[in-house]
């Protein structure tokens, strides 16, 4: 009888437990929603002095950016109406104040304020808490430990290695010179910069440019870049749980696994080689000192090195930053020169004179091509590899016009917007390398041109990147004439780096 009573009472107890659970879930949801609504009300009050374009109550401004190649230019257009700062809403609860004027940019980039915990936090599970996203004392310590890796003496031997990687790519292009068919640049350049970063920073000959098929690491980086950008634009994905359970979350973890396996293999091989080679003095007698050597041997004032976790984070960061951003930069540089044959010819004549009959670049040649360098900078102005930078301010900030933002605000620097600001640059959409003549540079704010950011958190690898862009551009112009394909104009989209939806296409023919 007791058993029967228990059996008949069980459903009622089960029903009550589920009712209680549902009530708790509803209460938690209402509580969370209340906090978000209060946060939204506070943000609206904080930005009342900053007018901006109309916003949708749920999607914010995300419906305005359809990933059709027109979003960046729409932002520039808004900048003509809303000077200095534009509030952009990513869904109903996240607002980023986007700056697009040099004097306002200086206010933010001159500080060591940390990267924002909105977009950049989606990067952390991939590249870890490395130099790009770390903050406070950890960032200062890592910056100090990594700075020797970018000393001129360390960078010098890299020029020959960059030349080798560029020549492999240019050899592969011979078939396009014969057929005169249009081809897509970014894929070729990505393989070349990956090959270069592996040789320079990790002393690793990967043969990735000559292997058949698509490189798994580069494919993973493309996928991760796309998914992180998608997550930023899709506000339900701001929830870690929702993203994790989604099909996109599954794709992200799969791509991240490929990227991590790649860097772990690089570190494993180097540690094994170091055991065989011994101390750094022995390494230098056998080969050049590279980025990974310096990471493994770096010590602070307490003689403490990087942990294994920190080591992988810095390798992941530099592997991504060192190849993907330069891929974007080089691809658009070659595209710009293809579109402007008059500047291309001047650059080619300059390069041929600097090389003086040689087929490869040397360290000393980098300073002998000033016009080519100006063309590179003008391309970086029009097509900045990193189109935007995000910060979260830890203390109130006062802009030059007296308007203020409180601590905790998200502030973004629209590098693309600054570089195409008509109040700063005359005819901003025109390719004009003479903007970078010394006498013209001195007339502008130093924060009018920030492809590598500025201030204490500027890009630590900017000299490495500029050297590689010079080497690849020079060797390409020595061998080929670049020709625009007018049927395939790039459709620009901001991923983690600037990309084109339809690729970057040119034609080439050999130099007689």
C-alpha positions, 0 to 999 in steps of 0.5 A: 500500500505504501509503495502504491501511495508513493507511486501515485504521489510521485507525479505530483512531486515531480510536477512541483519540482518542475514548477519551482525550476521554471519559476527560478528560471523566469526570476533569473531571466527577469533579474538579468533583463532588468539589469540590462535595461538599467545598463541601457538607460545609463548608457543612453544618459552617458552618450546624450551629448553625442548624436548619431544615426537612428538606431533599431530598438533591438538590433541597434545599427547592425541592420545597417551593415549587411556585409555587402562591401558597403559598410565601411563607406557608410560609416565614412558617410555618417562621419560627414554628418556626425563629426568626431564621434559616432555612437554605434549600437551592437544590439540593444545593450552594447554601445561603442563610441567610434572616433574618426578624427585625429585629435579625438584619436590622440585622446584615447591612443595616447593612454595605455587603456586596455582593449575592450572586453566586448569584441576582443574577449571573443578572441581570447579563447583562440590567441589567449591572454597575449600582448594583443588583449592583455592589460595592466601589469601583465601587459607591461611585463610581456611588452618589456620581455618581447621588445628585444625580439623586434630590435634592428639586429634581430630583424636584419637577417629576416630580410633575406628570408622574406626575399626567399618566401617572396620569390617562391610566390613570384615563381608560382605566378609565372603561369598567370603571366603566360596566360594573362588571366586574372587571379586572386591575390589574397590566398597567394599572399597569405601562404607567402606571409605564413611561410615567411613568419615561420622562417623568420620568427620560428626558424621553420621551413614549412613548404606551405607555398608548394604543398598541394591543396589549401593550407589547414592553418590559413583555412582555420584563420579565415574561419576564426576571423569570420566567426569572431566577426559574426559573433560580434555582430550577432548579439545573442552570440554575445552569450557564451552558452548560446554561442557554444551550443550553436552550429557556429560555436561548433565550427569555431571550436573545430577551427581553433583546434587546428590553429592551436595544434599548429602553434603547439607543433611549432613550439614542441619542435623548437623546444626539442631543437633547443635541447640539442643546440644548448645555450643561445650562444650556440644557437647564434653560431649556427643560425640567426636569433629568432622570435621564439628563441627570445620568448623561450629565453626571456627573463624579467628582473626576478629571473622569471620567464614566460609560463607555457600558457603565456608562451603559447598565447604569444606565439598564437598572437604573433602567428596570427598578427604577423601573417594575416595583417601583412597579407591584407596590407601587401594584397591591397598595396599590389592592387593599388599599384595595379590601379595606378600604373604611373606610380607603379612605373616610378616605384619599379625604376626606383627598385631597379636602381636600388638593387643594381642588378641583384635579384634579392633585397638586402637590409640596406636596400630598405632605405633606398626606395622612398617613393615605394615606401610612400606608395605603401603608406598611401595604400595603408591609408586607403586600406588599413589592414586593421580597420578598427581598434577597441578600448574600454576606458578605466577612468573618465575621458575628456575630449578636445571639445569638452564632451566627456565619457565615464569610466567603463565606456567602450571607445573604438578608433575607426582607422578606416574612418580617420584615414578617409576623413575629408576634414583631414585629407584632401580628396581622401579617396584619391591615391596620392603618395605625395601626401607622405612627403616629409614636408606634407607629413609635418602639416598633419597630426601624427594621429591622422595616419595610424595603421599600426595604432599609436601610443604605448599600445602601438603595434610592436611588430610594425617594423617587421611588417613594413620591412616585409611589405617593402621586400615583397612589393619591390621584388614583385615590381622587379619581375612583373607589371601589375594590371588592374582587372576592372571587372572585379573591384574589391568589396571591402569587409572588416573581419579581424583584418580588412578583407574583400568579399570577392577577393582581390584580383589583378593581372600580370605580365613579365617585365622585359 
